Amino acid sequence: MKKARKIVNDIFQEIEKRANDRPFDDSLLQELNDKRRAIEDRITLDFSRSVPAASIAKIRETLGSELLDCLEQGKLGVLGKKAKDRLVRVYKKLATLVEFHRFYTKEVQTAELRIACLEHIKNELVESQVAHVHELELLDERLVEHHLLVRMVLAPFEDAVKQFLRFLDAKQIEVFLFDDDKFLAAELKTDGETFRYDMEEEHPPLPEAVSEVTLQEVQETSLDVPLVVEGEQIGHYRITRQSTDGFDKDGWKKTVESVTPVLARIIEANRNRVQARKVYIDDLTRLYNKRKLNEQMGKLFKQFKRGEKKLFIVMMDIDHFKVLNDTYGHPVGDRVLQQTAALIKNAIPHAYRYGGEEFAGIFYGYTKEHTLELIENVRRTIETTPYAINKQEYHITISAGVAEFETSMNSVMDAIDRADQALYASKEDGRNRCTFYDDVKHRLTADAAKLRQEILRLKEQMKRMADLEEQNKKLTRELKQKKQRK
């Protein structure tokens, strides 16, 4: 019954929250303003001839006698007409403020009384409904579970996995499928196919300078559950969710086990999809990889050749990434790649990791202006977003090159090569910019492109040599200082 009472209280709290979140009623504000104006009009009428004694009494009662004593004519000497007018205006302003104070005090008291009555009614309702809540709770849980199972069976594979994770409030699922006779079921080991899905793929975590402080320590809870179809174990899966101190692990485990048989049948029926997902997803950034880009570009290129819509491709590259990797180490470099991928995925409809620190994006059915606007937005976002990694902030920039597909092109690589050349032009012009191929194609002959690549490589080497020379100078100065101390 305690659980039922808590549920009812939670319902009322949710109702109160939604009521408080509703926009303020303009009619109430208008009513308050009308009452304020009525008070001001009444005060103006009362002061039209002289200062009313009743108003003086109210001011004295509310603000005290000392203030009025200072305003009395006898203590200020004989006043002229202008001074008397100013004094009347002061009294009028004080009288208005006192009336406003009395009005709002009365309104607050009335509201508090009304709230107390509503609170009493709410408590009565809670007590009267508690007896029925527990049965409704169990029925609702069964209905939700059955609806989930039906939706999972009917939905496409990707949607079914998303629904499964949402229902269990889980963060990640890893599926391990056994090959023929290549497993130890007791130890849940496999040499077969693997598949992982993160809820973060739908809403990637964007980098932030300072993490939000929470009062409860957030931990991760994982379960390893066998996948059994018609009495035969086809593998197992590991499901992970975030939890706090009040988390009911046993209850969550029962829920997981109750829906596992349906998940097992769905996975068994979609073995090919599971394997394909592993092939197409980049393990580090969770973006689609170059293989997926080539496949999708091939399909879109055929549609484009039929003249249906315009098609653009963008190639993006993190500026000075090798220097960052060499200076701070590969773990920091990996985190930079992950957070950059999250920002790109959040801004570009179809994003891919092309390789290393290079990313790609497809824009099908977009205008040139809209395409460049989206790329410029993600460039500015990355430039202005601090990356918080191991309690240290890093700032990076990207360069980008954009190319439009033409019907005269023979293959997808023609457009990718143009986007790459535009990308090199961006780097040559100072980095942290986006370049459209058509705007610079007169500069981008094959020989010039090779020369620019060589120049960029030499510039990078010169910069690293300058950094090393500076470090050597610093070490030399430190050694001299140590010798002088001795």
N, C-alpha and C positions, 0 to 999 in steps of 0.2 A: 504493500500500500504506500510505503514511502516513495517508491519509484513512481507510482501513479500520481501521487501528489506533486512530485517534482515535475512530471511531464505537464500537468495542468498549469503549474506555476510558470514553466517555460513558455507555454502557449500564451499566457497573459503577458509575459515579458516581451514576447515577440510582437504581440498586438500593440503594446505600449510603444515599442521601438518603431514599428511602422507608422503609428500615429504621430510620434514625435518627428519622424523623418519626412512627413508630408509637408508640402509647401504651406507657408503661413497664409491663413485665410484673409484675403484683402478686406472682406466685409467687417471682420473684427477690428482691423486697423482703422477702417473708415469710421466705425462706431466710436472708437476711442478718440479719434481726431475731432469728431463732431462734439463729443462731450467736453474736450479741451476748449474748443472754440466757444461753447456755451458758457463755460466758466469765465473765459476772457471777456466775453460780451457783458456778462453780469457784473464783473468787477469794473469794467469801463463805465457802465451805467451808474453804479454806486458812487464812483469817484467823479461824476460829471459836475457836481456842485461843491462838494467838500470831502474831507477825509472822514469816512464813516467810523463812528466809535466802535461798532461791532468788529470791523476789520482790524482796528488797533488792538482790541482785546485778543483776537485770534493770533495776531502776530506776536503779542507779548506772551501768550500761552505757549506758542510753538517755538519761538526763537529766544525767549527770555527777555527780561526787562533792560539789560545793559545796552543792547543795540538801540532800543527806542529812546533810552535816556540820552544817548549821544545825538539823537536826531531832534530832540525837543528844542523848540525855538528859544526857550528861556536860557538854555546853556550855550546857544550859539550866538546870542545877541539878536538885535533887530535885523530882520531879513527884508530885503527888497522884493519886488514883485517877481523878478526872474528867479531869485533864490527860492521863493515860496513855491513857484511852479516846479522847479527841480525837486524840491522836497516832496511835493505831492506825487510826482512821478516815481520817486523812490518808494513812498508808501504804497503806491499802486502796484509796483513791481513785486514788493515784498508780499502784499496781500495776494497777488496772483500765484506766487510760488507756494505760499501757505495753503491756498485752496487746492493747488495741484497735489501737494503732499497729502492733504486729507483725502482727496479723491483716490489717489493711487493706493494709499493705505487701506481704504475701504475695499477697493477692487481686489487687492491681494488677500485680505481676510476672507472675502467672499469666495475667491478661487480656492483657498486652502480648505475652507469648509466643504466646498463641492468635491475636492479631491479626497478628503477624508471620507465623505459619504460613498464615493465611488470605490475607494479602497475597501470599505466595509462590505459593499455589495460584491466586489470581486472575491473577497475571502469566503463569503457565503456561497458563491457559485463554485469556488474550488472545492469546498467541503461537500457540496451536493453532487458534484460530477466525479469525484475521485473513485467512487464505487464502480463506475462504468469505464474508466479510462484504461485499466489494465487489459480488459478483454478487447477493447478497440485497438490497443497497442499491438497485441499479438496478432489480431486479424490484419492490421495494416502491414505489419512486417511480412506476413505470409503473402499478402497481395503484391507488395512491392517485389518480393523475391520471385513470385511466379511471373509477374510482368517482365522482370529482368530476364528470366530464363527464356521466355518467349521471344523477346526482342533480340537476345543474343543468337538464338537459333536462326532467326529470319534475317538478321542484319549481315552485311558484308563482313569479311573477316576483321578488317581494321576497326570498324565501328564496334564489332562485338568485343574486341579487346579493350577498347576505350570504355565501353559500358561496364565491363567487368571491373576495371580499375576504379571507376567512379563509384560503383556500388559498394566496393570494399574500402573506399577512401584510401586507396593505395598509391604509392609514389612510383613504383616500378615493378615490372614482372620480367623474369628471366625464365625461358623455357628451354629444357634440355631434352632432346628426342634421341632415343636409342637407335643405333644401327642394328642389323641382324646379329644377334649373339654377341654384341660388343658392349656389354654393360654388366655391372654388379648392382643388382637392384637393391640389395641390402644397404649398400653405401651410397646409393643414388649417384653413381658416376656414369659418365657417358663419353663415347668417342664420336657421337653422331652430330646432328645438326643443332645449332643453338639459335636463340632468338631473344631479343630484349626490346621491351617497349617502355618508354618513360612518359609519364604524364607531362613532364616538362617540355616534351616535344610540341605539345599544343600551345603552351604559353611559356616560352623559354625565359629563364631568369636573366634579366638585364643586369649588367654590372652596376654597382653602386658604391659610392665612396665610404659610407658608414652603414653597417648593418643595424637593423632595428633591434632595440633592447627588449627582451621578453622576460617576464617574471618567472615562467616555467621553463625548465630545461627540456629542450626537445631532443628526443632520442629516436633511434630507428629500430623497428621491430620487424624481423624477417621470419618467414615460415617456409620450410621445404615440404612440398606436398606431392605425393605420387600421382601420376596421371595413368588411370586405368580405364581401358575400354574392353567391355565384354570379358572381364576377368584377366586380361593381359596388360601388363604394365608397358606403356609405350614410351615412358620417360618420367620426368618430374618437372616441377616448376618452383621457382623461389619468388615469393611475393614480399615486397617491402613497403612499409608505411611509416610515417612519422607519428610519434606518440609522446604523451606527457605522463606525469606521475599518476593521473587518474584514469589511465587507459585500461580497459577491461580486455586483457589479452586472451583469456579463455573464451569469452563471448565472441570475440573477433575470430578466433580459431574455428569455432563451431560454424560460424557463418561461412568462412572460407571453404571448409570441408563440405558444406551442404550444396554449394554451387560448383564444386570442382568437377563432378561427373559431366555436366553440360560442357564446361570448358574443355575437358579431355576429348569429347567427341568433335567439338568444333576444330580443335587443333589437329586431330587426326585427319579430318576431312580437308584440311588446308595445308598439308605438309609442303606442297610446292610453294605456296605463298610465304610460309615461314622461311624456307630456304632462300627465296628470292629477296626477302627483306634483308637478310644477312648480307647478301651480295651487294645491295644497292645503298646501304647506310654506312656513312663514315663513322668509325668507332669513336673517334675523339670528339668531333663537333656535333654528331647526330644529324648532320645535314645529308641530303642525297649526295652521292659521289660522282666522279667523272663518268663512270659507266652508265649511271642513270641519266646524266645530262646528255650523253651521246644518243642514248635510246630515245629519250623524249624529243630531242632536237630533230632526230630523223623523222619522227612522225609529224612534228609541227612544220618541218621544212616542206613536206609533201603537201600539207594543207596550204601553206603559204604559196607554193608554186601554182596552186589552183586559183590564186588571187583572192582568197577569202578575207584575210586580215594582214596588217603589217606585223613584222617580226624583228625584234631587236635583241642583241646579246651584249652583256656588259662583263668585262673582266676586271676584277679588283685585286689589289695587292697591298699588304700591310707594309708601310714604309719603314725602312731600316730594321726589318724583323731579324735579320741575321745578327746585327750588332746587339739587339736586345737579347737574343738567345745566347750569344757568346758571353755577354756581360753578366746576365742574371741567371742563366741556366735554363735547361730545357723544361723543367716543371713550370717555371714562370711563363715560358714561351707557350706551353700547352694551354695554360689558363687564359692567356691573351687570345689564342686562337678560339677557344671555346666561347669566351665572352664576345668577341668580335662576331663570331658566327651567330650568336643569339641576337645581336643588334641587327645584323644583315637579314636574318630570317624574319625578324619582326617588321622590317620595312619593305622587303622585296617579296613579291608573291611567289616566285619560284627561284629558290637559292640553292647553290651547290658548292661543295668544296672541290676545287679543281685539282689541287695538289699543293703540298707545302703550305705557304702563307697566302696562296692565291684562291680566290673565290669567283664564282660565275653566277649570273642571273639571267633569266629569260623574261622577255616582255612580249607577249603575244596579244594583239588586239589593242595595243596602246598607241597613242600618238607619240611623235618624237618629243614634243614639249613635255608631255606627262612622264615619259620615260626618264628624261634628263632631270626633271623635278624630283622624282623619287630617288634617283641616285644621289643627287645633290643633298637631299634631306638626310640620307643615311651617312654620307660623308661628314656633314656638319655634326650629326649626332655622335659619331665615333670621335670626332675631334674634340668635342666638348664634354665627353663622358669620362670621368676618372675611373680607372680600373683598380678596385681594391683587392690586392692579392697579398696574403700573409702580412696584413697590417701596414702595407706600403702602397702608395698610389703610383700608378703608371699612366702616362698619357701617350696615345698613339694617334697616327693619322693613316689614311689609306689614299691610294691613287687609283683612278678608274679610267677605262677606255670603253667606248660604246661604238658599235657598228650596226648598221641596218642591213638586213638581208635584201638581196636583189634577185629578180627572177633570172638574170643571166648567170648567176652563180651555179657551179656544178655540184658543190657539196657544202655541208655544214661547216667544214674546216675553213672554207674561204672567208666566211664571216668571222669565225673565231680568230683567224690570223689577223684580220683587220682590227678587231677589238684589242688584240695583243699589241699591235703596232700603236694604236691610240693610247694604250696604257703606258707604253714606253715613252711616248711623247709627253704624257703627264709627268712622268718622273724626270724627264729631261728639262721640263719647264719649271721644276722646283718642287714637285710632289704635292700631295694634299690637294688634289684637284681632279676634275673629271673632263675628259677630252672626247669630242665626237669625231669619228674618223674622217668624215667628209670635210671637216674644217681644217684638217692638217694633212690630207692625203698627198698634197704636192711635196711635202717634206719627207714622205715615208717611202722612198724607193728601197729596194731590197738591200743594196749596198749600204745605204745610209742607216738602215735599221740595224745591220750588223755592227756598223761603226758605233752607233749609239750604245748598243749593248756593251761593247768593249769599253767605251768611255765610262759608262756607269760602273762597270766592274772595277776599272782602275780608280775611279773616285772612291768607291767603297774601300779598296785596299789602302789608298792614301789616307782616308779618314781613320782606318784602324791603326795605320802606322803612326799617325799623329797622336792618337790616343795612347799608344804604347810609349811613344817618346815622352808624352806628358807624365805618364806613370813612372817612367825611369827617372825623370827629373825630380819628381816628388820623392822617390825612394832615395835618390842621391842627397837631397836636402835633409831628409830624415837621418841618414847615416852620418852626415856632417854634424848635425845637431847632437847625435849621441856621442860622437867622438869628442866634441867640445865639452859636453857634460863630464866626461871621464877625465 
